[in-house]
């Protein structure tokens, strides 16, 4: 999914956006449970190891409408 030559670009974009130091970007494709009773689960595609802990991010490659 993530091209190795683009990994450093993604890391800089994430660090600038999130304002935290990103040590490692790990690609995942797993379902995670969340603490909200109305939400059954959350798909996590990227797991970041940062100076403040772990951050899970879902990346979408195409436009998709979400309805609440």
N, C-alpha and C positions, 0 to 999 in steps of 0.2 A: 504494500500500500504506500508506504512512505519511502521515497527515493533517498538513498544515503547521501547523495550530493546536495539535497535540499534540507537535510536534518538541521544543519546549523542555522539556516534561514528561519525555519520554524521555531527553533529555540530562541533566537533573538526577538522574533515577533511576540512569542508568548511572554518572554521576560519583560518586554516593553509594555505590553498590554496589562499583564497581571502585576507588574511592579515587584516581582520576586525573582530570586536567582534560581534557575532551573539546572539541576545537576544531571538529570538523566530523563530521556523520553523513552517510554516502553510501550510498544504497540500491543494492544489486547483486542480480543473479540469475545467478550464475556458479558453475561447478564449479572448485574449487581442488584441486591435488594436495597431499598431505601427506607428510611424511618417513617415516611408518611403513609397512613393507612389507605388513602385514596389512590396512591401510586403503587402499582404492583412491582415494578422493577425499572431499572435504568440501564440502557446499553452504554458501555464505556469502551471507547475505541483506543484512547490514549491515556496512559497513566504517567503523570509527571512526578518526579522526585524533586522536591523543592526545599528551600531553606525553612519553610513553614510547615512542611509535611507533604502528604500525598494530595494530588489534585487529579480527579478524573475528568476527562474531556471527551465529548462525543463530537466527531467531525462528520459533516455532511458534504458530499461531493456534488449533490444536485439540489435544485430548489424543490422544496416540498412544503405544502401548506399544513399547518397544525391547527386543530380546532380544540377549543377548551370547552 
